[in-house]
């Protein structure tokens, strides 16, 4: 699995943006990815030093489409802490 396949997209929420000020970033990642793979991917793609990772599996919600019930896919979220003073400049402008 390529580094670009592991990282799906950054999490877009007020809580995620508040963490960016403290050097904590949140990403949606591949559900099969391990913490070691996620750390290597973040360091390789963004050129930063990762000091810690927390991951959580987020179950998909049940949603109605017309008269049919469906379910969104399960996802995995990674909370990544960077070394002191480092930022991901590609994500800073979005906040």
PAZAPA-4460 file (N, C-alpha, C; in steps of 0.05 Angstrom, whole numbers, plus 32768, in hexadecimal, padded with zeros to 4 digits):
% residues 95
    n_x    n_y    n_z   ca_x   ca_y   ca_z    c_x    c_y    c_z   seq   type   mol
   8011   7FE9   8000   8000   8000   8000   8012   8019   8000     1      X     A
   800D   802B   7FEE   801C   8044   7FEB   8016   8057   8002     2      X     A
   8028   806A   8008   8023   807E   801C   800B   808F   8015     3      X     A
   8007   8094   7FFC   7FF0   80A4   7FF3   7FD6   8095   7FF5     4      X     A
   7FD7   807A   7FF6   7FBF   806A   7FF9   7FB6   8069   8016     5      X     A
   7FC9   806C   8029   7FC3   806A   8045   7FB4   8083   804F     6      X     A
   7FBE   809B   8047   7FB1   80B4   8050   7F9B   80BB   803C     7      X     A
   7F82   80BB   8046   7F6B   80C1   8034   7F67   80DF   8032     8      X     A
   7F63   80ED   8049   7F5E   810A   8048   7F60   8114   8065     9      X     A
   7F64   812E   8069   7F63   8139   8084   7F46   813A   808E    10      X     A
   7F43   8138   80A8   7F29   813A   80B5   7F22   8158   80B5    11      X     A
   7F0A   815E   80AC   7F00   817A   80AB   7EEB   817D   80C1    12      X     A
   7EF4   818A   80D7   7EE2   818F   80EE   7EEF   81A6   80FF    13      X     A
   7EDE   81B2   810F   7EE8   81C7   8121   7EFD   81BC   8134    14      X     A
   7EF8   81A4   813E   7F0A   8198   8151   7F25   8192   8145    15      X     A
   7F25   8188   812C   7F3E   8183   811E   7F4E   819C   8119    16      X     A
   7F40   81B2   8111   7F4D   81CB   810C   7F59   81D7   8125    17      X     A
   7F4B   81D4   813C   7F55   81DD   8156   7F6F   81CF   815D    18      X     A
   7F71   81B5   8156   7F89   81A6   815C   7FA1   81AE   814C    19      X     A
   7F9D   81B9   8134   7FB3   81C1   8123   7FC4   81D7   8130    20      X     A
   7FB8   81E7   8141   7FC8   81FC   814F   7FDB   81F0   8163    21      X     A
   7FD6   81D8   816C   7FE7   81CA   8180   7FF9   81B5   8172    22      X     A
   7FF8   81B3   8158   8009   81A0   814A   7FFC   8184   8149    23      X     A
   7FE2   8183   814B   7FD3   8169   814A   7FC1   816A   8132    24      X     A
   7FC5   8156   8120   7FB5   8155   8107   7FA5   813B   8106    25      X     A
   7F8E   813C   80F9   7F7D   8125   80F6   7F79   811E   80D9    26      X     A
   7F7B   8104   80D3   7F78   80FB   80B7   7F66   80E2   80B7    27      X     A
   7F57   80E0   80A1   7F49   80C7   809B   7F5D   80B6   808C    28      X     A
   7F61   809D   8096   7F75   808B   808A   7F68   8071   8082    29      X     A
   7F77   8060   8074   7F6D   8046   806B   7F68   8035   8084    30      X     A
   7F51   8028   8086   7F4A   8018   809E   7F5D   8001   80A4    31      X     A
   7F6C   7FF8   8090   7F7E   7FE2   8094   7F9A   7FEB   809D    32      X     A
   7F9F   8005   809C   7FBA   8010   80A2   7FC0   800E   80C0    33      X     A
   7FD9   8008   80C6   7FE2   8007   80E2   7FEE   8022   80EA    34      X     A
   7FF3   8026   8104   7FFF   803F   810D   801A   8043   8101    35      X     A
   802A   802E   80FE   8045   8030   80F2   8043   8039   80D5    36      X     A
   8031   802E   80C6   802D   8036   80AA   8023   8053   80A8    37      X     A
   8011   805B   80BA   8007   8076   80B9   801D   808A   80BF    38      X     A
   802E   8084   80D3   8044   8095   80DB   8057   8099   80C3    39      X     A
   805E   8083   80B6   8071   8084   80A0   8065   8094   8089    40      X     A
   804B   8091   8084   803E   80A0   806E   803D   80BE   8073    41      X     A
   8036   80C6   808C   8035   80E2   8093   8051   80EF   8090    42      X     A
   8065   80E1   809B   8080   80EC   809A   808A   80EE   807D    43      X     A
   8084   80DA   806C   808D   80DA   8051   807F   80EF   8040    44      X     A
   8064   80F1   8042   8055   8103   8031   8058   8120   8039    45      X     A
   8058   8126   8053   8059   8142   805C   8074   814B   8066    46      X     A
   8087   8139   8069   80A2   8140   8071   80A4   814B   808E    47      X     A
   8095   813F   80A0   8095   8148   80BC   809C   8130   80CE    48      X     A
   80A1   8136   80E8   80A8   8121   80FB   808F   811C   810C    49      X     A
   8086   8103   810D   806E   80FB   811C   8077   80F1   8137    50      X     A
   806C   80FB   814D   8073   80F2   8168   805F   80DF   8174    51      X     A
   8046   80DF   816A   8032   80CD   8175   801A   80CB   8163    52      X     A
   800D   80B4   8164   7FF5   80AF   8154   7FE0   80A1   8165    53      X     A
   7FC8   80AA   8163   7FB1   809D   816F   7F9E   8096   8158    54      X     A
   7F93   807E   8158   7F80   8077   8142   7F66   806E   814E    55      X     A
   7F51   8071   813F   7F36   8067   8147   7F27   805E   812F    56      X     A
   7F17   8049   8132   7F06   8040   811D   7EEA   804C   8121    57      X     A
   7EE1   805A   810D   7EC7   8068   810E   7EB3   8058   80FE    58      X     A
   7E9E   804C   810B   7E8A   803D   80FC   7E79   804F   80EB    59      X     A
   7E70   8044   80D4   7E5F   8053   80C2   7E43   8057   80CD    60      X     A
   7E37   806D   80C6   7E1C   8073   80D0   7E08   8068   80BD    61      X     A
   7DF0   8061   80C8   7DDA   8058   80B7   7DCD   8071   80AC    62      X     A
   7DC8   8071   8092   7DBC   8088   8084   7DA5   807E   8072    63      X     A
   7D91   808F   8070   7D7A   8088   805F   7D7E   8096   8044    64      X     A
   7D79   8087   802F   7D79   8091   8013   7D5D   808B   8008    65      X     A
   7D4C   809F   8008   7D30   8099   8000   7D23   8087   8014    66      X     A
   7D19   8071   800B   7D0C   805E   801E   7D1F   8047   8026    67      X     A
   7D38   8048   801C   7D4B   8033   8022   7D5F   803C   8037    68      X     A
   7D66   802A   8049   7D7A   802F   805D   7D95   8025   8053    69      X     A
   7DA9   8036   8056   7DC4   802F   804E   7DD7   8034   8065    70      X     A
   7DF0   802E   8061   7E04   8033   8076   7E1E   803E   8069    71      X     A
   7E28   8053   8075   7E42   805E   806B   7E58   804A   8073    72      X     A
   7E6E   804C   8065   7E85   803A   806A   7E92   8041   8085    73      X     A
   7E9D   802C   8092   7EAD   8031   80AA   7EC7   803E   80A2    74      X     A
   7ED2   804F   80B4   7EEA   805E   80AE   7EFD   805D   80C5    75      X     A
   7F16   8065   80C1   7F2A   8066   80D5   7F36   8082   80D6    76      X     A
   7F37   808D   80EF   7F42   80A8   80F2   7F5C   80A6   8102    77      X     A
   7F70   80B5   80F9   7F8A   80B6   8106   7F8F   80D2   8110    78      X     A
   7F95   80D5   812A   7F9D   80EE   8136   7FBB   80EE   8138    79      X     A
   7FC8   8101   812A   7FE6   8100   8128   7FF1   8118   8137    80      X     A
   8004   8113   8149   8013   8129   8157   802E   812C   814A    81      X     A
   8035   8145   8144   804E   814B   8138   8062   8155   814D    82      X     A
   807C   8155   8145   8091   815F   8157   808D   817C   815C    83      X     A
   8098   8186   8172   8095   81A2   817A   809D   81B5   8164    84      X     A
   808C   81C8   815E   8092   81DD   814A   808D   81D5   812D    85      X     A
   8085   81BC   8127   8081   81B4   810C   8063   81B7   8105    86      X     A
   805E   81BE   80EB   8043   81C0   80E1   8041   81B4   80C5    87      X     A
   8029   81AF   80BC   8025   81A6   80A1   8019   81BE   8092    88      X     A
   802A   81CB   8083   8023   81E4   8076   800C   81E0   8061    89      X     A
   800A   81C9   8055   7FF4   81C4   8042   7FD9   81C5   804E    90      X     A
   7FD7   81C0   8068   7FBD   81C0   8076   7FB7   81D9   8086    91      X     A
   7FCB   81EA   808A   7FC8   8202   809B   7FB5   8216   808E    92      X     A
   7FB5   8219   8074   7FA4   822D   8067   7F87   8226   8068    93      X     A
   7F80   820D   806D   7F64   8204   806D   7F55   820C   8087    94      X     A
   7F64   8211   809C   7F57   8216   80B6   7F49   8231   80B7    95      X     A
***
